[in-house]
Each structure stands twice: as C-alpha cells, then as structure tokens.
C-alpha cells in the first residue's frame, strides 16, 4: 500500500524549496523502499534547484544518504528488510560492455527505480540522481542500496553516497596515489578535503592544499594536508613547484572544475604526472592548452566520475576504516539539521561556511 511521507521539493528554478507530502509506492520488481536516517546537503541538490541539471521540475531533492531497508520488491536478493544501507546513484547493470569487461565502475547503463514517486495530487517527481532522499522514506532500485555495518553513524556514513566518495575515489581510484607520492588538491570544499583524506590514506608523503579561503585551508590541514597555498596571495603553480623541489606534484586533483584551475593543475604536475578533474564544470566552459605542452609533458589527464567507485567494494571498506579510526568521516559533518532547514543550509553552503550540513531524520 502506498505511503505518504514528508519530503523537500523544488518546484521551479531558484524558488525556495518547500516541505511537501510525497507518495511512495510499494516497491516493484527490483526496487526497495528505504527509511532515510540521514542525508547530506550536496552542491548537486542546489544545482537541481537552480536548473543546472535539467528542467524536469518538480524535483525531490537529496541523494547523499544512509538508512534502513523497509521493504523490497520481487526478485530482490541483494538486500532485505532491516538492512542498514548507504544509497548510491549508480546501480550497475551487469550486462553492458564495461560490466562484462570487469569494470563495472564504468557501467554505461546504470538504472534507478521504474515507478515514480509523486506529490499528493499525482504529479510525478524527478528524484535527485534517482534517489530523492530529503524525505522520510524513498523508493530506489535495489542495486542503489549497499549494505554496511549498522554501527556506523548515519550522518557520517551517508556522505559516502556522493561527495566524500567522489573525493576519496579521485585520489585512490582515479589518481592511483601511492606511498611516498606528492599530491596537490586545488579547491578544499567537501570533495577536495575528501581527496586530501584519500591521499593521506594512500600514504602520500606530501599533500598540498590550495584554496582562496584561509578557513578551508585550516580544515584541510586537519584532514591530512602537510602544506597549504593561499591562491589569493601566491601563484599556485609556482608555489606547488617550490614545495616539490621545482618539479611539480605527482598527482594534482582539480576539485573546482574551472578552466583556470585546470590549467593550474596541468602546469603544477611533474613531468609524466597525473591530473584528475573531479570538480564539475558548467556546459559553457572551454579549455585551451598548447597541444605541444600536452604532448611534451606526458603523463595522464583524467576525469573522475563518482570517484570511479564500485559501491559494493568501496563503501564497506571505507566504513571499516571509519570504525577503526583511520578515516574521520565525522570531520565532514559541520552540522545536523531538520528537513525544514534545507533552504538555509543551501545558503550556508554558498557562503562557504560548512563542509556538509546533514539532515537527520
């Protein structure tokens, strides 16, 4: 029987979000209903509200979440009612050419729940990244549920569902940071600081944090940065080179995603070094680089989508590290809030006051 719950809905471009009644259908084949316990406030949700993703309003926002499976549909055997799960927005298909080649993190046919969630009047909702977790309950594809240890704090665990995983994965999975490497991270918001934490986990010897905000640089140091560069006061490329014996860093991660920061990353890496783009550019942005420099410097230019993660592999492993005290996910939780506070949380995020506000239900 369908259920009615409270959820955060965006009805039109740049209009404040509002709490509305959401109708959650019973799960169909391959689907699950999840009782949401916590959901992080991510920039992607704000992009939806601003019309920066698409124009398929109204949106049910929220996607960076943890909760408990309440019910499952026919044919679901990977999770069961009562399982504590982190939600992910890439349920792999298992059948595309990437999956069949043993690279499911590149799946070309990820999927979401087939049935729509609706407003009380029957209007179909577009759930953010196929999840829609700023709600008391949500309907997802069962493959979007990754079972983890139930002792992990929902406010911390849910962050692996998007931003923290994107940053950790950019360093570990995409950048292949190794023991003794030098790493520079440009942009020290939630994703950039997670990349710093990932570089530390991987054993990097030197981790250089770059930002324009002194407060963010202080946070970066607490998460593992060994050096900082204030880009408002110093030349970023020259500073990174100076901190790496004049060579540049082995891996440079651009967590901003603008042409100017990408050029900084490109020239701040060592010869044959790696650039990882994890910050998301907007459609109108263009990049121009001398092709001879691309050829002459060698190395790798990579983009990292969701940290090249495989949730079934990475989420349980990272939760284990969290519980061992080796990965401080709690440090990313700046505040816990209620569903009604999401609009103000967007404002705090835009002002750079928080790493993550987390809705706790």
MARVO-920756 format. One record per residue: residue in three letters; x, y, z of N, C-alpha, C in turn; residue number from 1. Coordinates in steps of 0.02 Angstrom, whole numbers. Atoms other than C-alpha are relative to their C-alpha. Layout:
BEGIN
ATOM residu    n_u    n_v    n_w   ca_u   ca_v   ca_w    c_u    c_v    c_w num
ATOM    ALA      X      Y      Z      X      Y      Z      X      Y      Z NUM
...
//
This chain:
BEGIN
ATOM residu    n_u    n_v    n_w   ca_u   ca_v   ca_w    c_u    c_v    c_w num
ATOM    UNK     42    -60      0      0      0      0     44     62      0   1
ATOM    UNK    -39    -61      5     68    172    -48      0     37     67   2
ATOM    UNK     -7    -38    -62    131    282     94      9     74    -15   3
ATOM    UNK    -12    -71      5    131    469    121     52     21     51   4
ATOM    UNK    -54    -23    -44    288    550    193     15     73    -16   5
ATOM    UNK    -22    -69     12    365    723    207     65      0    -40   6
ATOM    UNK    -61     -5     40    498    775     81     12     71    -23   7
ATOM    UNK    -20    -67     23    592    926     14     -4      3    -76   8
ATOM    UNK     14     -4     71    532    979   -158     21     68    -28   9
ATOM    UNK    -15    -60     38    598   1106   -282    -47      2    -60  10
ATOM    UNK     52     -3     51    457   1165   -396     20     40    -62  11
ATOM    UNK    -18    -43     57    541   1296   -507     69     29     11  12
ATOM    UNK    -69    -25     -2    710   1373   -548      7     55     52  13
ATOM    UNK    -19    -49    -51    784   1466   -399    -54     18     50  14
ATOM    UNK     49    -10    -52    624   1459   -298     22    -37     63  15
ATOM    UNK    -17     36    -62    649   1415   -114    -34    -69      1  16
ATOM    UNK     30     67     -6    621   1230    -80    -54      1     54  17
ATOM    UNK     54      4    -50    470   1178     22    -11    -72     21  18
ATOM    UNK     18     66    -24    412   1031    125    -69    -17    -28  19
ATOM    UNK     64     21     30    275    934     35    -13    -73     19  20
ATOM    UNK     19     70    -10    181    771     52     20    -40    -61  21
ATOM    UNK    -26     43     54    264    634    -52    -34    -68      5  22
ATOM    UNK     30     66      2    177    474   -105     52    -51    -24  23
ATOM    UNK    -50     52     14    292    321   -101    -37    -64    -16  24
ATOM    UNK     34     63     17    226    168   -195     34    -60     32  25
ATOM    UNK    -32     63    -20    256    -10   -139     55    -17    -50  26
ATOM    UNK    -54     16     47    418    -74   -214    -22    -53    -51  27
ATOM    UNK     13     48     53    401   -162   -381     60    -45     -9  28
ATOM    UNK    -56     44     12    519   -291   -455     66     38     -3  29
ATOM    UNK    -66    -31      0    700   -244   -420      4     65     39  30
ATOM    UNK      1    -63    -36    652    -99   -306     -1    -10     76  31
ATOM    UNK      0      2    -73    666    -57   -121    -25     67     27  32
ATOM    UNK     18    -60    -38    587     68     -2     48      5     59  33
ATOM    UNK    -50    -10    -53    715    141    118    -24     55     47  34
ATOM    UNK     14    -51    -51    678    233    281     65     39     10  35
ATOM    UNK    -60    -41     -1    802    376    272     16     21     71  36
ATOM    UNK    -22    -22    -66    903    412    430     41     64     -3  37
ATOM    UNK    -40    -61      8   1021    547    366     14     12    -73  38
ATOM    UNK    -15    -18     70   1055    641    204     38     65     -2  39
ATOM    UNK    -41    -59      5   1193    765    166    -27     50    -51  40
ATOM    UNK     20    -54     45   1160    933     83     58     13    -47  41
ATOM    UNK    -54     -1     49   1265    925    -76    -12     56    -51  42
ATOM    UNK      6    -51     52   1301   1057   -209    -44    -23    -58  43
ATOM    UNK     41     25     55   1216    944   -335    -74     14     11  44
ATOM    UNK     70    -16    -14   1050    969   -247    -15     73    -16  45
ATOM    UNK      8    -71     16   1074   1157   -263     -1     10    -76  46
ATOM    UNK      0     -5     73   1115   1134   -448    -68    -19    -29  47
ATOM    UNK     68     18     22    948   1045   -470    -47     59     11  48
ATOM    UNK     45    -55    -16    857   1189   -384     10     60    -47  49
ATOM    UNK    -17    -56     44    947   1314   -496    -12    -15    -73  50
ATOM    UNK     11     19     69    901   1220   -654     63    -19    -37  51
ATOM    UNK    -64     14     31   1082   1174   -685     10    -72    -22  52
ATOM    UNK     -4     70     21   1050    987   -710    -47    -12    -60  53
ATOM    UNK     50      2     54    890    987   -814    -61     39     23  54
ATOM    UNK     60    -39    -17    717   1065   -815    -59    -44     17  55
ATOM    UNK     53     48    -14    618    913   -759    -30     11     69  56
ATOM    UNK     33    -15    -63    535   1001   -612    -70    -32      2  57
ATOM    UNK    -30    -11    -66    471    966   -482     49    -56     18  58
ATOM    UNK    -50     47    -23    621    883   -403    -11    -18     74  59
ATOM    UNK     -7     22    -69    626    780   -244     75     -3     13  60
ATOM    UNK    -72     -8     -9    798    831   -182     29    -49     50  61
ATOM    UNK    -35     43    -48    929    737    -81     24    -64    -32  62
ATOM    UNK    -26     62     31   1041    593   -132     58    -31     39  63
ATOM    UNK    -61     21    -35   1187    576     -9    -21    -30     68  64
ATOM    UNK     40     22    -57   1102    461    116     17    -70     24  65
ATOM    UNK     -2     66    -31   1101    314    233    -67    -13     34  66
ATOM    UNK     63     16    -32    951    221    303     -9    -75      6  67
ATOM    UNK     16     71    -11    864     55    333    -52    -22    -51  68
ATOM    UNK     48     28     48    777    -51    202    -64    -19     37  69
ATOM    UNK     64     16    -31    593    -59    245    -35    -58    -36  70
ATOM    UNK     32     53     39    529   -170    104     33     -5    -68  71
ATOM    UNK    -30     11     66    586   -245    -60    -51    -33    -46  72
ATOM    UNK     45     29     50    502   -297   -221     22    -69    -23  73
ATOM    UNK    -13     67     27    501   -459   -317     69     -3    -31  74
ATOM    UNK    -65     13     32    669   -531   -368     59     33     34  75
ATOM    UNK    -55    -33    -35    772   -431   -243     31    -48     50  76
ATOM    UNK    -33     43    -48    901   -536   -153     64     30     28  77
ATOM    UNK    -62    -29    -25   1049   -418   -127     -9     35     67  78
ATOM    UNK     15    -29    -65    964   -330     19    -68    -25     24  79
ATOM    UNK     62     24    -29    822   -372    138    -25     51     51  80
ATOM    UNK     25    -46    -51    708   -276    257     41     -5     64  81
ATOM    UNK    -41     -4    -60    806   -219    408     73     14    -13  82
ATOM    UNK    -70    -13     16    971   -199    316     16     75      4  83
ATOM    UNK    -24    -69     -3   1068    -39    352     42     12    -62  84
ATOM    UNK    -30    -10     66   1122     35    186     21     72    -11  85
ATOM    UNK    -16    -64     30   1209    180    102    -28      0    -70  86
ATOM    UNK     28     -4     67   1120    239    -55     52     27    -49  87
ATOM    UNK    -45    -23     53   1217    261   -216    -41     15    -63  88
ATOM    UNK     39    -19     59   1162    340   -380     23    -34    -64  89
ATOM    UNK    -21     36     59   1244    215   -495    -11    -75     11  90
ATOM    UNK     13     71     -4   1159     45   -488     22    -32    -66  91
ATOM    UNK    -29     26     62   1263    -53   -614    -45    -54    -30  92
ATOM    UNK     46     45     35   1177   -158   -746     26    -72     -3  93
ATOM    UNK    -28     66      5   1297   -306   -754      3    -29    -70  94
ATOM    UNK      5     27     68   1268   -325   -941     34     41    -54  95
ATOM    UNK    -31    -43     52   1349   -179  -1033     72    -21    -12  96
ATOM    UNK    -68     20     17   1521   -190  -1112     49     14     56  97
ATOM    UNK    -45    -14    -55   1604   -108   -961     -7    -52     55  98
ATOM    UNK     12     51    -52   1523   -228   -837     28    -68    -22  99
ATOM    UNK    -23     65     23   1564   -379   -945     77     -4     -4 100
ATOM    UNK    -73     -1      1   1746   -324   -954     30      4     70 101
ATOM    UNK    -24     -3    -68   1757   -322   -765     15     69     25 102
ATOM    UNK    -10    -70    -21   1750   -132   -750    -68     32     15 103
ATOM    UNK     68    -24    -12   1577   -103   -675     -4     72     24 104
ATOM    UNK      1    -71    -20   1627     67   -605     -7     46    -61 105
ATOM    UNK     12    -38     61   1618    124   -787    -66    -18    -33 106
ATOM    UNK     63     24     29   1444     49   -814    -33     54    -43 107
ATOM    UNK     31    -47     47   1359    130   -964    -77     -3      3 108
ATOM    UNK     73      8     -1   1181     79   -916    -25     -4     72 109
ATOM    UNK     25     -1    -68   1155    120   -733    -74     17      1 110
ATOM    UNK     72     -6      1    974    123   -680    -26     21     69 111
ATOM    UNK     34    -21    -61    851    187   -550    -66    -37      5 112
ATOM    UNK     66     31     -7    679    135   -487    -43     16    -61 113
ATOM    UNK     44     -9     58    550    113   -625    -62     41     17 114
ATOM    UNK     61    -36    -19    399    179   -530     16     71     23 115
ATOM    UNK    -12    -68    -24    383    365   -497    -26     10     71 116
ATOM    UNK     29    -29    -60    360    447   -329    -37     62    -22 117
ATOM    UNK     43    -55     22    228    583   -336    -16     47     57 118
ATOM    UNK     32    -43    -49    154    732   -248    -70    -28     14 119
ATOM    UNK     65     26    -20    -14    706   -163    -52      5    -56 120
ATOM    UNK     48     -7     55   -105    768   -320     16    -43    -61 121
ATOM    UNK    -18     45     54    -20    637   -428     56     25    -45 122
ATOM    UNK    -54    -27     41    114    750   -504     63    -41     10 123
ATOM    UNK    -60     41     -5    267    644   -543     60     43     20 124
ATOM    UNK    -60    -34    -24    428    693   -456     62    -28    -36 125
ATOM    UNK    -66     22     25    605    686   -526     46     -4     61 126
ATOM    UNK    -43      6    -58    712    616   -384     72     18    -18 127
ATOM    UNK    -69    -20     13    886    694   -374     44    -62     -5 128
ATOM    UNK    -44     56     15   1010    571   -451    -35    -67     11 129
ATOM    UNK     37     62     -6    873    441   -447    -11    -23     71 130
ATOM    UNK      5     20    -70    866    442   -257    -55     39     36 131
ATOM    UNK     51    -39    -34    766    586   -181     -4    -16     74 132
ATOM    UNK     -5     22    -71    821    563      0    -10     56     51 133
ATOM    UNK     24    -50    -50    769    729     79    -73    -16     13 134
ATOM    UNK     68     25    -13    617    630    132      5    -53     55 135
ATOM    UNK      0     50    -53    566    516    273     11    -70    -27 136
ATOM    UNK    -11     64     34    565    370    151      8     15    -74 137
ATOM    UNK     -7     -9     71    614    348    -30      0    -68    -35 138
ATOM    UNK      2     60     42    596    221   -171     60      1    -47 139
ATOM    UNK    -59      4     43    755    165   -260      5    -69    -31 140
ATOM    UNK    -18     66     25    821     24   -367     40    -36     55 141
ATOM    UNK    -34     37    -53    882   -113   -251     76      3     -7 142
ATOM    UNK    -72     -4     12   1054   -101   -333     30     65     24 143
ATOM    UNK    -25    -62    -29   1067     75   -262     11     -4     75 144
ATOM    UNK     -9     11    -72   1072      3    -86     62    -43     12 145
ATOM    UNK    -61     37    -17   1242    -51    -19      1    -12     75 146
ATOM    UNK      3     19    -71   1237   -145    146     68     13     34 147
ATOM    UNK    -60    -13    -39   1363    -87    277    -14    -14     73 148
ATOM    UNK      6     14    -72   1395   -111    464    -49     49     32 149
ATOM    UNK     51    -44    -29   1243    -43    558     24     42     59 150
ATOM    UNK    -27    -40    -55   1354     26    697     25     68    -22 151
ATOM    UNK    -26    -63     26   1415    166    584    -53     55      4 152
ATOM    UNK     45    -57     -5   1337    337    614    -31     17    -67 153
ATOM    UNK     31    -16     64   1208    375    478     23     68    -28 154
ATOM    UNK    -20    -66     24   1260    559    469     68     -2    -35 155
ATOM    UNK    -67      7     31   1439    508    428     -3    -48    -58 156
ATOM    UNK      0     51     52   1404    351    327    -32     24    -64 157
ATOM    UNK     35    -23     59   1283    436    209     42     42    -46 158
ATOM    UNK    -42    -43     41   1418    555    149     40    -39    -52 159
ATOM    UNK    -33     41     51   1500    410     58    -44     -8    -62 160
ATOM    UNK     45      7     56   1347    411    -54     14     47    -57 161
ATOM    UNK    -15    -45     55   1415    558   -154     67     36     12 162
ATOM    UNK    -57    -45      0   1537    697   -108     64    -28     29 163
ATOM    UNK    -61     26    -31   1658    611      9     28    -57    -42 164
ATOM    UNK    -23     54     44   1666    458   -104     33     28    -63 165
ATOM    UNK    -29    -30     60   1699    570   -254     71     23     13 166
ATOM    UNK    -67    -24    -15   1849    649   -169     49    -56     18 167
ATOM    UNK    -43     57    -17   1920    491    -90     18    -40    -63 168
ATOM    UNK    -12     40     60   1899    398   -254     44     36    -50 169
ATOM    UNK    -42    -37     47   1980    538   -355     73    -11     16 170
ATOM    UNK    -70     12    -20   2139    511   -255     19    -73     -6 171
ATOM    UNK    -20     71     -5   2136    323   -229    -14    -39    -64 172
ATOM    UNK     19     41     58   2042    250   -378     22     30    -66 173
ATOM    UNK    -15    -32     64   2070    377   -517     73     22     -3 174
ATOM    UNK    -68    -26      0   2234    460   -468     52    -52     18 175
ATOM    UNK    -46     53    -21   2310    298   -401     59     28     42 176
ATOM    UNK    -51    -27    -45   2402    396   -267     33    -58     37 177
ATOM    UNK    -37     54    -33   2538    285   -194     44     25     56 178
ATOM    UNK    -45    -16    -56   2657    280    -47     57     44    -24 179
ATOM    UNK    -55    -45     15   2779    424    -50    -14     52    -53 180
ATOM    UNK     17    -48     53   2689    523   -186    -10     70     28 181
ATOM    UNK     20    -69    -16   2667    710   -186    -66     13    -35 182
ATOM    UNK     67    -11     25   2488    767   -210    -19     72     14 183
ATOM    UNK     28    -67    -11   2410    939   -234    -75     -4    -15 184
ATOM    UNK     73     -3      8   2223    970   -215    -21     73     -5 185
ATOM    UNK     22    -68     11   2150   1129   -287    -75      4     14 186
ATOM    UNK     69     -6    -21   1988   1176   -200    -14    -44     60 187
ATOM    UNK      5     38    -62   1959   1124    -20    -69      4     31 188
ATOM    UNK     67     11    -26   1772   1106     -4     -6    -72     22 189
ATOM    UNK     10     69    -22   1695    940     42     35    -51    -42 190
ATOM    UNK    -31     48     45   1757    847   -112     76      6      3 191
ATOM    UNK    -72     -9     -3   1931    923   -107     30    -25     64 192
ATOM    UNK    -26     24    -63   1954    887     77     -4    -76      4 193
ATOM    UNK      3     74      3   1897    708     46     57    -27    -41 194
ATOM    UNK    -58     21     39   2032    695    -88     63      3     42 195
ATOM    UNK    -58     -5    -46   2158    754     42      0    -59     48 196
ATOM    UNK      5     58    -45   2095    621    163     18    -64    -37 197
ATOM    UNK    -17     60     39   2109    492     24     74     -5    -14 198
ATOM    UNK    -72      1     12   2287    543    -18     38    -21     63 199
ATOM    UNK    -31     19    -64   2331    526    166     -7    -75     11 200
ATOM    UNK     10     72     -8   2253    352    172     47    -40    -45 201
ATOM    UNK    -41     37     49   2353    301     18     74      5     15 202
ATOM    UNK    -71     -3    -19   2517    351    100     40     55    -34 203
ATOM    UNK    -36    -55     31   2560    512      8     47     33     51 204
ATOM    UNK    -49    -31    -45   2715    594     82    -11     74      7 205
ATOM    UNK     10    -72     -1   2670    772     37    -69     14    -31 206
ATOM    UNK     68    -15     23   2491    837     21     -9     76      5 207
ATOM    UNK      3    -73      3   2471   1017    -35    -72     21    -14 208
ATOM    UNK     68    -24      7   2303   1101     -9      1     71    -28 209
ATOM    UNK      3    -66     33   2259   1251   -120    -71     27      4 210
ATOM    UNK     65    -31     -1   2114   1370    -90      9     75      8 211
ATOM    UNK      0    -73    -10   2069   1555    -81    -23     19     70 212
ATOM    UNK     31    -12    -65   1991   1537     92     44    -29     55 213
ATOM    UNK    -45     22    -53   2104   1528    245    -33    -52     46 214
ATOM    UNK     36     47    -44   1970   1437    347      0    -70    -31 215
ATOM    UNK      0     65     33   1959   1299    217     69    -32      1 216
ATOM    UNK    -68     26     -3   2147   1281    217     15    -29     69 217
ATOM    UNK     -8     27    -68   2143   1256    406    -35    -67      6 218
ATOM    UNK     35     64      0   2012   1120    384     39    -53    -38 219
ATOM    UNK    -39     47     39   2121   1040    251     58    -28     40 220
ATOM    UNK    -56     24    -42   2267   1030    373    -25    -51     50 221
ATOM    UNK     26     47    -50   2157    942    500    -16    -68    -31 222
ATOM    UNK     17     63     34   2114    810    368     60    -32    -35 223
ATOM    UNK    -60     33     25   2293    775    315     46     41    -44 224
ATOM    UNK    -45    -41     42   2366    919    213     64     15     39 225
ATOM    UNK    -64    -15    -32   2551    940    251     23     71    -15 226
ATOM    UNK    -17    -68     20   2564   1109    162    -63     33    -28 227
ATOM    UNK     56    -37     28   2443   1245    109     25     57    -44 228
ATOM    UNK    -15    -56     45   2441   1375    -29    -64     43     -4 229
ATOM    UNK     56    -47      6   2327   1528    -21      4     30    -70 230
ATOM    UNK     -1    -21     69   2287   1557   -204    -17     74    -10 231
ATOM    UNK     14    -71      6   2230   1735   -168     63     42     13 232
ATOM    UNK    -60    -37    -18   2406   1782   -112     63    -24    -36 233
ATOM    UNK    -60     29     31   2526   1671   -209    -18    -33    -66 234
ATOM    UNK      9     35     63   2548   1598   -383     -4    -75     15 235
ATOM    UNK     13     70    -18   2477   1422   -369     52    -46    -30 236
ATOM    UNK    -47     45     33   2589   1338   -497     70      7     29 237
ATOM    UNK    -67    -11    -28   2749   1417   -433      5    -26     72 238
ATOM    UNK     -1     23    -70   2702   1376   -253      4    -76      4 239
ATOM    UNK     -2     74     -1   2669   1192   -289     68    -24    -24 240
ATOM    UNK    -67     19     23   2831   1179   -387     53     11     54 241
ATOM    UNK    -49    -14    -52   2927   1261   -246     -3    -51     57 242
ATOM    UNK      8     49    -53   2857   1135   -123     18    -71    -22 243
ATOM    UNK    -17     66     26   2908    989   -235     68      2    -37 244
ATOM    UNK    -69     -4     26   3091   1032   -269      2     26    -71 245
ATOM    UNK      1    -30     66   3044   1128   -425    -31    -43    -54 246
ATOM    UNK     24     47     51   2965    978   -513    -75      4    -12 247
ATOM    UNK     73      7      3   2779    986   -477    -21    -64     34 248
ATOM    UNK     26     58    -37   2667    859   -391    -10    -60    -46 249
ATOM    UNK     12     62     37   2649    678   -444    -73     -3    -23 250
ATOM    UNK     72      0     16   2459    696   -440    -28     67     21 251
ATOM    UNK     35    -62    -17   2359    858   -448    -74    -11    -13 252
ATOM    UNK     72     11      4   2173    849   -414    -36     68     -2 253
ATOM    UNK     39    -61      7   2061    990   -476    -71    -14     26 254
ATOM    UNK     66     11    -30   1910    990   -360    -45     61     -9 255
ATOM    UNK     40    -59     14   1845   1157   -427    -36     -9    -67 256
ATOM    UNK     31     12     65   1815   1119   -611    -11     62    -41 257
ATOM    UNK      2    -60     43   1852   1285   -696     61      0    -45 258
ATOM    UNK    -58      0     46   1967   1317   -845     64     25     34 259
ATOM    UNK    -60    -28    -31   2086   1422   -739     30    -48     51 260
ATOM    UNK    -28     47    -48   2102   1291   -602     28    -62    -36 261
ATOM    UNK    -26     58     37   2125   1152   -730     69     17    -30 262
ATOM    UNK    -66    -19     26   2267   1249   -811     53      0     56 263
ATOM    UNK    -46      3    -57   2346   1269   -640     20    -72     15 264
ATOM    UNK    -14     71    -14   2331   1082   -611     47    -29    -54 265
ATOM    UNK    -40     26     55   2404   1045   -783     74     19      6 266
ATOM    UNK    -69    -24     -3   2560   1150   -758     33    -11     69 267
ATOM    UNK    -29     11    -67   2581   1111   -572     19    -73     12 268
ATOM    UNK    -19     71     -8   2608    924   -602     71    -11    -26 269
ATOM    UNK    -66     20     24   2776    842   -627     -5    -27    -72 270
ATOM    UNK     -1     34     65   2828    779   -799    -24    -71      9 271
ATOM    UNK     31     66     -4   2729    620   -830    -44     -8     61 272
ATOM    UNK     46      3    -56   2620    665   -681    -72     -7    -23 273
ATOM    UNK     71     12     13   2432    645   -669    -42     59     22 274
ATOM    UNK     51    -49    -19   2293    773   -672    -67    -36      5 275
ATOM    UNK     66     29     -9   2124    719   -603    -51     57      7 276
ATOM    UNK     54    -48     -5   1971    826   -636    -60    -32     34 277
ATOM    UNK     58     26    -35   1836    793   -507    -52     55     11 278
ATOM    UNK     48    -55     -1   1757    967   -496    -39      0    -64 279
ATOM    UNK     44      5     58   1609    978   -614     -6     68    -35 280
ATOM    UNK      7    -63     38   1619   1114   -750    -71     11    -23 281
ATOM    UNK     65    -15     29   1468   1201   -822      4     -6    -76 282
ATOM    UNK     -2     16     72   1417   1171  -1004     36     51    -44 283
ATOM    UNK    -29    -52     43   1481   1337  -1072     76      7      7 284
ATOM    UNK    -72     -9    -12   1659   1319  -1005     42    -32    -55 285
ATOM    UNK    -46     25     51   1800   1296  -1132     71      1     28 286
ATOM    UNK    -69      5    -21   1981   1245  -1106     45      3    -61 287
ATOM    UNK    -49     -3     54   2127   1293  -1218     70    -11     30 288
ATOM    UNK    -69     15    -20   2301   1219  -1196     42    -11    -63 289
ATOM    UNK    -43     15     58   2450   1214  -1315      7    -76     -8 290
ATOM    UNK     -2     72     11   2444   1041  -1392     71    -26     10 291
ATOM    UNK    -69     21    -11   2634   1035  -1387     14    -12     73 292
ATOM    UNK     -9     11    -71   2627   1052  -1198    -33    -64     23 293
ATOM    UNK     34     63    -16   2502    910  -1187     44    -59    -20 294
ATOM    UNK    -44     53     24   2619    803  -1291     65     -3     40 295
ATOM    UNK    -67     -2    -29   2781    860  -1211      3    -18     73 296
ATOM    UNK     -2     14    -72   2731    839  -1029    -19    -73     15 297
ATOM    UNK     16     70    -11   2666    662  -1049    -50     -9     57 298
ATOM    UNK     44     13    -57   2575    582   -904    -71    -12    -19 299
ATOM    UNK     70     17     10   2388    564   -885    -44     59     18 300
ATOM    UNK     52    -49    -15   2240    683   -893    -65    -39      7 301
ATOM    UNK     58     43    -15   2091    600   -811    -57     41     29 302
ATOM    UNK     57    -26    -38   1916    642   -755    -24    -56     46 303
ATOM    UNK     22     48    -50   1842    558   -602    -74     10     13 304
ATOM    UNK     72     -4     -7   1656    523   -601    -21    -45     57 305
ATOM    UNK     18     38    -60   1593    470   -429     61    -36     29 306
ATOM    UNK    -61     29    -27   1774    434   -384     15    -69    -29 307
ATOM    UNK    -10     66     30   1774    285   -504    -13    -56     51 308
ATOM    UNK     12     48    -54   1696    191   -359    -44    -57    -23 309
ATOM    UNK     47     56      4   1611     23   -353    -29     -6     71 310
ATOM    UNK     26     -3    -68   1494     44   -204      5    -65     39 311
ATOM    UNK     -2     64    -36   1487   -141   -161     70    -17     25 312
ATOM    UNK    -69     10    -21   1676   -141   -148     23     54     48 313
ATOM    UNK    -31    -56    -36   1715     32    -81    -37     20     63 314
ATOM    UNK     36    -25    -59   1576     77     41     15    -42     63 315
ATOM    UNK    -14     38    -61   1600    -70    163     73      8     23 316
ATOM    UNK    -70     -9    -18   1790    -49    156     12     66     35 317
ATOM    UNK    -11    -66    -30   1782    137    194    -35      6     68 318
ATOM    UNK     33      2    -65   1657    108    335     44    -36     51 319
ATOM    UNK    -47     35    -45   1780    -17    410     56     46     22 320
ATOM    UNK    -53    -46    -17   1917    114    402    -26     55     48 321
ATOM    UNK     31    -49    -44   1799    240    483     -5    -27     71 322
ATOM    UNK     10     28    -66   1761    123    626     67    -17     35 323
ATOM    UNK    -67     10    -28   1947     87    650     33     65     21 324
ATOM    UNK    -30    -65    -16   1978    273    670     51     24    -50 325
ATOM    UNK    -50    -18     51   2081    283    511    -28     48    -53 326
ATOM    UNK     33    -46     47   1955    387    410    -52     39     40 327
ATOM    UNK     43    -41    -43   1873    531    502    -58     30    -39 328
ATOM    UNK     59    -25     35   1705    545    416    -38     51     41 329
ATOM    UNK     35    -48    -43   1635    639    566     25     72    -12 330
ATOM    UNK    -28    -66     10   1751    784    523    -34     37    -57 331
ATOM    UNK     33    -32     57   1650    817    365    -70     25     19 332
ATOM    UNK     68    -19    -21   1487    841    463      6     65     39 333
ATOM    UNK     -5    -65    -33   1482   1027    503    -59     12     47 334
ATOM    UNK     60    -10    -41   1305   1024    573    -52    -52    -20 335
ATOM    UNK     58     41     16   1150    916    584    -62     44      5 336
ATOM    UNK     59    -44      6    983    993    535    -62    -42    -12 337
ATOM    UNK     64     33     16    799    951    506    -17     11    -73 338
ATOM    UNK     23     -9     69    710    933    340    -19     72    -15 339
ATOM    UNK     23    -68     10    637   1106    363     56     50    -10 340
ATOM    UNK    -56    -47      1    811   1184    367     43     -4    -63 341
ATOM    UNK    -41     10     59    873   1133    194     14     65    -38 342
ATOM    UNK    -10    -62     38    847   1302    111     54     44     32 343
ATOM    UNK    -52    -39    -34    952   1391    242     68    -35     -5 344
ATOM    UNK    -63     36      8   1082   1254    228     32     14    -68 345
ATOM    UNK    -26    -20     65   1098   1295     43     36     67      4 346
ATOM    UNK    -31    -66     -6   1136   1475     90     67     -4     37 347
ATOM    UNK    -63      8    -36   1269   1423    216     53    -33    -44 348
ATOM    UNK    -46     33     46   1346   1309     85     28     49    -51 349
ATOM    UNK    -22    -49     49   1352   1450    -42     49     51     30 350
ATOM    UNK    -45    -47    -34   1437   1562     86     65    -33     22 351
ATOM    UNK    -61     35    -18   1570   1429    116      8    -11     74 352
ATOM    UNK     -4      6    -72   1526   1409    299      3    -71     25 353
ATOM    UNK      5     69    -23   1510   1220    304     35    -47    -51 354
ATOM    UNK    -19     55     45   1588   1062    234    -63    -38    -20 355
ATOM    UNK     64     32     14   1422    971    249    -49     14     56 356
ATOM    UNK     58      2    -43   1256   1006    329    -33    -68    -13 357
ATOM    UNK     30     66      9   1170    839    360    -69      0     32 358
ATOM    UNK     68      8    -25    983    814    377     -4    -67     37 359
ATOM    UNK      9     61    -40    947    689    517    -74     -8     14 360
ATOM    UNK     71     13     -8    775    609    523    -12    -49     57 361
//
